[in-house]
Amino acid sequence: MTRPVAVIGAGPFGLSTAAHLRARGIPVRVFGDPMVSWRDHMPEGMILKSTPAASSLDCPQPGHTLADYCDAAGISRLVTDEDVIPVETFIAYGEWFQQKLLPDLERVRVVSVDRVAVRATGGGFELKLDSGELFTARAVVVATGLSGLAHLPAELAAAAADGPSLTGPVSHSSQHHDLGRFAGRELIVVGAGQSALETAALAAEAGARVRVVARGRGRVAFGAPPWEQPRLRPESPFGRAWSLWALSYYPHPYHRLPEATRHYLVRRVLGPLGAWWLRERFEAHVQVQDVERVVSAEVCDGSPVLTVRTHGGRTERLAADHVIAATGYRVALAAMDFLGHGLRTRLATSRGTPKLGAGCVSSVPGLYFTGLPAASSYGPVMRFVCGTEFASPYLAKHLAAAHG
């Protein structure tokens, strides 16, 4: 019997990759709870920053775009750059995509993945599921999304000795589904990206008194609405700009850039910027405090207090009932604890992220990474849903050739 390929994760990259592998006739077992990160770790009432054109999961078969889902669900089509996408609609779209193309998805957790001896089985990987099942896969695709990768800066960690939590003084934005819990309370949100600004706006609309602490880059910024985008620059899923166009459609040349350049671009391109449609809601309800940096955080009488350095060089203390760190995500192999110790020690890494070769394969033959862990190898587009258009067929083609 032909051993299957195991796809770990059932978010956009996992579902899209599995659909491409299955279309090539490759046996696939897909593990995970479909769209769980979007359902459990995004705030209620959130709207996607991406446009409809950049929000479809890629697959070889026609008829599975976001617009196709809208038609099937009998709701207004989301197609223009001015159409906004409620997170609930996007979650329902992902679940519809899974039910149509991968109805046998297994809602179980992969407990461990280890390399098996070549002599004994011809190579491959042994996977253990939380159901107790053991099986061997010829290849493994890690598509676990943002799970376990929430980043809490060191200067905030002192106020969260046991880690960020809903009930503690400091939490991470990924831990909040219902921001109504902060009604009537003082809230500080640290960050200047879409996650920070939308979290702040939603909390304020739910009755909280909210202040955003934006570090290092001056006032928070918002993108231009579609009708103000420059017309003489090429279109991309992220707006009209030559750099965005190149990073969106040319991941192969990006992969050939020097390592330091790739890491720099992942950090700086598509950096903190609020969506154009959020600006009015945000400015009506949220205060902003620009600081050079957050120096430290401590807990006084059960409440968090931030020490910040202003752009004028002064030190100030900011108190609140709770602090939300909307400080993004960092790839960390330690968070992928289902990968056996032997596998993790064999993986070549660059600044903590796996070094990936052609087809998004790691230094361990047969072990692939897609989505955020692939961003330092193939560019910022791998952080977004539209990255499935490049990554999924590319990975599937390489895997089919190497392990078909």
C-alpha positions as CSV (number, residue, x, y, z in Angstrom):
1,M,0.0,0.0,0.0
2,T,1.3,3.5,-0.9
3,R,2.1,5.5,2.1
4,P,0.3,8.8,2.3
5,V,1.6,12.3,2.6
6,A,0.6,13.9,6.0
7,V,-0.5,17.5,6.0
8,I,-0.5,18.9,9.6
9,G,-2.8,21.9,9.8
10,A,-6.1,22.8,8.3
11,G,-5.9,26.6,7.8
12,P,-5.6,28.2,4.4
13,F,-2.1,26.9,3.6
14,G,-2.8,23.3,4.8
15,L,-6.1,23.1,3.0
16,S,-4.7,24.6,-0.2
17,T,-1.6,22.3,-0.2
18,A,-3.7,19.2,0.5
19,A,-6.1,20.1,-2.4
20,H,-3.2,20.4,-4.8
21,L,-1.6,17.1,-3.7
22,R,-4.9,15.3,-4.0
23,A,-5.5,16.7,-7.5
24,R,-2.2,15.1,-8.5
25,G,-3.5,11.7,-7.3
26,I,-1.2,11.7,-4.2
27,P,-2.8,10.0,-1.2
28,V,-3.1,12.6,1.6
29,R,-4.1,12.5,5.2
30,V,-4.9,16.0,6.6
31,F,-5.0,16.6,10.3
32,G,-6.4,19.5,12.3
33,D,-9.5,21.6,13.1
34,P,-10.4,23.6,10.0
35,M,-9.8,27.3,10.3
36,V,-9.3,27.0,14.1
37,S,-6.9,29.9,14.4
38,W,-9.3,32.2,12.6
39,R,-12.2,31.0,14.7
40,D,-10.7,30.9,18.1
41,H,-7.9,33.5,18.0
42,M,-9.3,36.4,16.0
43,P,-11.7,38.9,17.7
44,E,-15.4,38.7,17.1
45,G,-16.4,41.5,14.6
46,M,-13.0,41.5,12.9
47,I,-12.7,42.4,9.3
48,L,-9.9,41.0,7.1
49,K,-7.4,43.6,6.0
50,S,-6.9,41.8,2.6
51,T,-9.1,42.5,-0.4
52,P,-11.3,39.8,-1.9
53,A,-8.8,39.2,-4.7
54,A,-6.2,38.4,-2.1
55,S,-8.4,36.2,0.1
56,S,-9.1,33.0,-1.9
57,L,-7.5,29.7,-1.1
58,D,-5.8,28.3,-4.1
59,C,-6.7,25.0,-5.7
60,P,-6.5,23.4,-9.2
61,Q,-10.2,23.0,-9.6
62,P,-12.3,26.0,-10.7
63,G,-15.3,27.0,-8.6
64,H,-13.7,27.4,-5.1
65,T,-12.9,31.1,-4.7
66,L,-14.3,33.4,-2.1
67,A,-16.7,34.7,-4.8
68,D,-17.9,31.2,-5.5
69,Y,-18.6,30.6,-1.9
70,C,-20.6,33.8,-1.7
71,D,-22.7,32.5,-4.6
72,A,-23.2,29.1,-3.0
73,A,-24.1,30.7,0.3
74,G,-26.5,33.1,-1.3
75,I,-24.8,36.2,0.1
76,S,-23.6,39.3,-1.7
77,R,-20.5,38.7,-3.8
78,L,-17.2,40.0,-2.4
79,V,-15.1,41.0,-5.4
80,T,-14.1,44.6,-5.5
81,D,-11.3,46.3,-3.5
82,E,-14.0,48.3,-1.6
83,D,-15.8,45.1,-0.4
84,V,-14.8,44.2,3.2
85,I,-14.7,40.6,4.4
86,P,-16.1,39.8,7.9
87,V,-14.0,37.2,9.6
88,E,-17.1,35.0,10.1
89,T,-17.6,35.0,6.3
90,F,-14.0,34.0,5.7
91,I,-14.1,31.2,8.3
92,A,-17.3,29.8,6.7
93,Y,-15.6,30.0,3.3
94,G,-12.6,28.0,4.5
95,E,-14.9,25.4,6.1
96,W,-16.9,25.2,2.8
97,F,-13.6,24.7,0.8
98,Q,-12.6,21.9,3.2
99,Q,-16.0,20.1,3.0
100,K,-16.0,20.2,-0.8
101,L,-12.4,19.2,-1.5
102,L,-11.2,17.4,1.7
103,P,-14.3,15.9,3.3
104,D,-12.2,13.2,5.0
105,L,-10.1,15.7,7.0
106,E,-9.2,14.1,10.4
107,R,-10.0,16.3,13.4
108,V,-7.3,14.8,15.5
109,R,-4.0,16.2,16.8
110,V,-0.6,15.0,15.7
111,V,1.3,14.3,18.9
112,S,4.7,13.4,17.4
113,V,6.6,13.2,14.1
114,D,9.9,11.3,13.9
115,R,12.1,10.1,11.1
116,V,12.1,6.3,10.5
117,A,15.1,4.2,9.5
118,V,15.6,3.9,5.8
119,R,16.6,0.2,5.9
120,A,13.4,-0.7,7.8
121,T,10.8,1.0,5.7
122,G,12.4,2.7,2.8
123,G,12.4,6.0,4.6
124,G,9.7,8.4,5.7
125,F,8.2,9.5,8.9
126,E,6.3,7.9,11.8
127,L,3.4,10.0,13.2
128,K,1.6,9.4,16.4
129,L,-2.0,10.8,16.7
130,D,-3.8,11.7,20.0
131,S,-6.1,8.9,19.1
132,G,-3.2,6.5,19.8
133,E,-2.8,5.5,16.1
134,L,0.7,5.2,14.7
135,F,1.3,5.3,10.9
136,T,4.1,6.0,8.5
137,A,4.0,8.8,5.9
138,R,6.3,9.2,2.9
139,A,6.4,13.0,3.4
140,V,5.1,15.5,6.0
141,V,3.9,19.1,5.3
142,V,3.9,21.4,8.3
143,A,1.1,24.0,7.8
144,T,0.3,24.8,11.4
145,G,-0.1,28.6,10.8
146,L,0.3,30.9,13.8
147,S,-0.3,28.2,16.4
148,G,2.1,28.7,19.3
149,L,4.0,31.5,17.6
150,A,2.5,34.6,19.4
151,H,5.4,36.9,20.3
152,L,5.6,38.7,23.6
153,P,8.6,41.2,23.7
154,A,11.0,40.8,26.5
155,E,10.2,44.2,28.0
156,L,6.6,43.1,28.6
157,A,7.5,39.6,29.8
158,A,8.3,40.7,33.4
159,A,4.6,41.6,33.9
160,A,3.6,38.2,32.6
161,A,5.7,35.8,34.7
162,D,3.5,32.8,33.7
163,G,3.1,33.9,30.2
164,P,0.4,36.1,28.6
165,S,-3.1,35.2,29.7
166,L,-6.7,36.5,29.7
167,T,-6.8,36.6,33.5
168,G,-3.4,38.1,34.0
169,P,-2.2,41.7,33.7
170,V,-0.8,41.1,30.1
171,S,-2.2,39.1,27.3
172,H,-1.5,38.7,23.5
173,S,-4.0,39.9,20.9
174,S,-4.3,36.3,19.6
175,Q,-6.0,35.3,23.0
176,H,-9.0,37.5,22.5
177,H,-12.2,36.5,20.8
178,D,-14.6,38.5,22.9
179,L,-13.3,42.0,23.6
180,G,-16.5,42.9,25.5
181,R,-14.8,41.6,28.6
182,F,-13.1,45.0,28.9
183,A,-16.2,47.1,28.9
184,G,-15.7,49.9,31.5
185,R,-12.0,49.1,32.0
186,E,-8.8,51.0,31.1
187,L,-6.9,49.1,28.4
188,I,-3.5,49.7,26.8
189,V,-2.8,48.0,23.4
190,V,0.9,47.9,22.5
191,G,1.5,47.9,18.7
192,A,0.8,49.8,15.5
193,G,-0.2,47.2,13.0
194,Q,-3.7,46.2,11.9
195,S,-4.1,43.7,14.7
196,A,-3.3,46.4,17.3
197,L,-5.5,49.1,15.7
198,E,-8.5,46.8,15.1
199,T,-8.3,45.3,18.5
200,A,-8.3,48.7,20.0
201,A,-11.2,49.9,17.9
202,L,-13.3,46.8,18.7
203,A,-12.5,47.1,22.4
204,A,-13.5,50.8,22.5
205,E,-16.7,50.1,20.6
206,A,-17.4,47.4,23.3
207,G,-17.1,50.0,26.0
208,A,-13.5,50.0,27.1
209,R,-11.3,53.1,27.5
210,V,-8.5,52.4,25.2
211,R,-5.0,53.8,24.5
212,V,-2.7,52.5,21.9
213,V,1.0,52.7,22.6
214,A,2.8,52.9,19.3
215,R,6.6,52.2,19.5
216,G,9.4,53.7,17.5
217,R,7.8,54.8,14.3
218,G,5.7,57.9,15.1
219,R,1.9,58.1,14.7
220,V,-0.1,55.1,13.6
221,A,-0.7,55.0,9.8
222,F,-3.5,53.8,7.6
223,G,-3.5,52.7,4.0
224,A,-5.0,54.8,1.2
225,P,-8.5,53.8,0.1
226,P,-8.8,52.1,-3.3
227,W,-9.9,55.2,-5.1
228,E,-6.7,57.0,-4.0
229,Q,-4.2,54.3,-5.0
230,P,-1.7,55.5,-7.6
231,R,-2.9,54.4,-11.1
232,L,0.5,54.4,-12.8
233,R,1.9,51.6,-10.6
234,P,1.2,47.8,-11.0
235,E,-1.5,46.2,-9.0
236,S,-0.7,43.6,-6.3
237,P,-2.8,41.9,-3.6
238,F,-1.4,44.5,-1.1
239,G,-1.7,47.7,-3.1
240,R,-0.2,49.5,-6.0
241,A,3.6,49.6,-5.7
242,W,6.5,48.1,-7.6
243,S,8.0,46.6,-4.5
244,L,4.7,45.0,-3.5
245,W,4.2,43.7,-7.0
246,A,7.6,42.1,-7.1
247,L,7.3,40.4,-3.7
248,S,3.8,39.1,-4.6
249,Y,4.6,37.6,-7.9
250,Y,8.3,36.7,-7.8
251,P,9.1,34.6,-4.8
252,H,11.7,32.6,-6.8
253,P,14.1,35.6,-7.2
254,Y,13.5,36.5,-3.5
255,H,14.8,33.0,-2.6
256,R,18.1,33.8,-4.2
257,L,18.7,37.0,-2.3
258,P,21.3,37.1,0.5
259,E,20.1,35.7,3.7
260,A,20.4,39.0,5.6
261,T,18.5,40.8,2.9
262,R,15.6,38.3,3.0
263,H,15.3,38.6,6.8
264,Y,15.4,42.4,6.6
265,L,12.6,42.5,3.9
266,V,10.4,40.1,5.9
267,R,10.6,42.5,8.8
268,R,10.2,45.8,7.0
269,V,8.0,45.2,3.9
270,L,4.3,45.2,4.5
271,G,5.0,46.5,8.0
272,P,2.5,48.1,10.5
273,L,-0.3,49.8,8.6
274,G,-4.0,50.0,9.4
275,A,-6.7,49.3,6.8
276,W,-8.2,52.3,5.1
277,W,-11.7,51.4,6.3
278,L,-10.6,51.3,10.0
279,R,-9.4,54.8,10.2
280,E,-12.6,56.7,11.0
281,R,-13.7,54.1,13.6
282,F,-10.3,54.1,15.3
283,E,-9.8,57.9,15.5
284,A,-13.3,58.4,16.9
285,H,-12.7,56.2,20.0
286,V,-9.0,55.5,20.6
287,Q,-6.2,57.6,22.1
288,V,-2.7,57.2,20.7
289,Q,0.5,57.7,22.6
290,D,3.7,57.7,20.5
291,V,6.8,56.5,22.3
292,E,10.4,55.8,21.3
293,R,10.2,52.4,23.1
294,V,8.6,50.5,25.9
295,V,11.4,50.2,28.6
296,S,9.7,47.7,30.9
297,A,6.5,46.5,32.5
298,E,5.7,45.7,36.0
299,V,2.6,44.8,38.1
300,C,1.6,47.2,40.9
301,D,-1.3,46.4,43.1
302,G,-2.5,43.8,40.6
303,S,-2.4,46.1,37.6
304,P,0.2,46.5,34.8
305,V,2.3,49.6,34.6
306,L,4.4,50.4,31.5
307,T,7.6,52.5,31.7
308,V,8.1,54.2,28.3
309,R,10.7,56.5,26.8
310,T,9.1,59.4,24.8
311,H,10.6,60.8,21.6
312,G,11.7,63.8,23.7
313,G,13.8,61.5,25.9
314,R,11.6,61.6,29.0
315,T,10.5,58.5,30.9
316,E,6.8,58.1,31.7
317,R,4.7,55.5,33.5
318,L,1.4,54.4,32.0
319,A,-1.1,52.5,34.1
320,A,-4.1,50.5,33.0
321,D,-6.3,47.6,34.1
322,H,-4.9,45.4,31.4
323,V,-2.3,45.4,28.6
324,I,-2.8,43.6,25.3
325,A,0.4,43.0,23.3
326,A,-0.5,43.1,19.6
327,T,3.1,42.4,18.9
328,G,2.8,39.8,16.1
329,Y,4.3,36.4,15.7
330,R,7.8,34.8,15.6
331,V,8.6,31.4,14.1
332,A,10.1,29.2,16.8
333,L,10.8,25.5,16.2
334,A,10.5,25.0,20.0
335,A,6.8,25.8,19.6
336,M,6.4,22.9,17.1
337,D,6.9,20.4,19.8
338,F,5.2,17.7,17.8
339,L,8.5,17.5,15.8
340,G,10.7,14.9,17.5
341,H,14.0,16.1,19.1
342,G,16.0,14.3,16.4
343,L,14.2,16.0,13.6
344,R,14.5,19.5,15.2
345,T,18.2,19.0,15.7
346,R,18.7,18.0,12.1
347,L,16.9,21.0,10.7
348,A,19.1,23.7,9.3
349,T,17.8,27.0,10.5
350,S,18.4,30.7,9.9
351,R,17.6,33.0,12.8
352,G,15.3,30.4,14.2
353,T,13.4,29.7,11.0
354,P,13.9,26.6,8.9
355,K,16.1,27.0,5.8
356,L,14.0,25.9,2.9
357,G,15.1,24.8,-0.5
358,A,13.2,24.2,-3.8
359,G,9.6,23.4,-3.2
360,C,9.7,24.6,0.4
361,V,11.5,21.4,1.5
362,S,13.6,21.6,4.6
363,S,17.1,20.2,5.1
364,V,15.4,17.0,6.2
365,P,14.3,15.3,2.9
366,G,10.5,14.9,2.8
367,L,9.8,17.5,5.5
368,Y,8.1,20.6,4.1
369,F,7.1,23.9,5.7
370,T,4.5,26.3,4.3
371,G,2.9,29.6,5.4
372,L,4.7,31.8,7.9
373,P,7.7,29.5,8.5
374,A,8.5,29.9,4.8
375,A,8.4,33.7,4.7
376,S,12.2,34.1,5.4
377,S,12.9,31.9,2.4
378,Y,10.2,33.0,-0.1
379,G,9.1,36.4,1.0
380,P,6.4,38.3,3.0
381,V,3.6,37.0,0.7
382,M,3.9,33.7,2.6
383,R,2.4,35.5,5.6
384,F,-0.9,36.0,3.8
385,V,-3.7,33.9,2.4
386,C,-2.8,35.0,-1.2
387,G,0.5,33.2,-0.7
388,T,-1.3,29.9,-1.3
389,E,-1.4,30.8,-5.0
390,F,2.4,30.4,-5.1
391,A,3.2,28.0,-2.3
392,S,0.7,25.3,-2.8
393,P,1.2,24.3,-6.4
394,Y,5.0,24.8,-6.1
395,L,5.2,22.6,-3.0
396,A,2.9,19.9,-4.5
397,K,4.9,19.8,-7.8
398,H,8.2,19.3,-5.9
399,L,6.8,16.7,-3.6
400,A,5.2,14.8,-6.4
401,A,8.6,14.7,-8.3
402,A,10.6,13.7,-5.2
403,H,8.2,11.3,-3.6
404,G,5.6,10.4,-6.3
